[in-house]
Amino acid sequence: MPGAVPDVTLNNGVRMPKLGFGVFQVGDDEARAAVATALEYGYRSIDTAALYGNEHGVGVAVRASGIPREELFVTTKLWNADQGAARVEPAFERSLDKLGLDYVDLYFIHWPVPSRNLFVETWQAFERLYAHGRARAIGVSNFLRPQLARLLEETDIVPAVNQIELHPGFQQSELRQFHRGHGIATEAWSPLGQGAALTHPVITRLAERHGKTPAQVVLRWHLELGNVVIPKSVTPGRIQENLDVFDFQLTPDDAREIAELETGERIGPDPEVVGEKPSGFSSKIDPSIT
Ligand code: NAD
């Protein structure tokens, strides 16, 4: 149902849907089909990345949808190999070319790669793209507190969003609190724990109690915490199911039960080390590096 997804207002006034569609590990053709389905069901926000190799398919689906561009919210990300003042703009132009768009709604630095120490100058190049209206908002992904602190200290624009691993098993309460204190929106990647969160007995019991599915309970939990979510699926029934989370509410007791599922364990890689090894800069990367 178009228009059903509420927005969050980012720190620069731009509105972003609180629930979008992720396309990690989806090839170009499959992305085109999945994004077309998602847009038909009412998603308006799509999250891709240069790394995913499907910006072309995403762009084809977006442009073929007939939905006015201003009603869509398209996010992509700069890959690690393209950090550095001189590389950002050409990489951004390549992404826009593949998408077939004139601007993106949100552009991310995909990983901080602290060992290369290029993220500050990379962010300054992002500030220039923003100033020229090429990206309506700019943000970071997988940034830890020390890297956010450096941007706050050394650059002009506060990131609009930090997109981080976040699911019931890894809830990131400290980083979320830091974001809140600085006007940075928290966006959850792998919001369903790549499916792992959905079989936990607490989640399945809550799903039964609310007459919803485990995925819907987990997505609702995120939304009630104030997280933006971008669940991924290529299965039409699940794509539709993941959007149908605006007709119920969790109780404070439900939220307390889910809070106890924190394990302190990531399922993805540690942002401190991603990109450290030269092999991490090639596109043939470890599939766990997302
Ligand atoms: P996710 O938590 O969204 O889980 C996706 C998996 O869960 C699917 O492959 C499917 O197996 C299962 N699933 C989805 N809906 C379901 C349903 N209704 N019922 C049962 N199972 C269901 O994991 P993800 O794809 O890793 O993350 C979502 C998006 O986040 C990605 O597509 C990508 O856009 C983004 N992401 C970003 C980064 C980053 O570094 N910035 C890293 C990983 C993912």
Residues whose N, C-alpha, C, O or C-beta is under 5 A from the ligand:
A	BS01	NAD	G22 V23 F24 D47 H110 S141 Q163 W189 S190 P191 L192 G193 Q194 G195 A215 I230 P231 K232 S233 R238 E241 T290
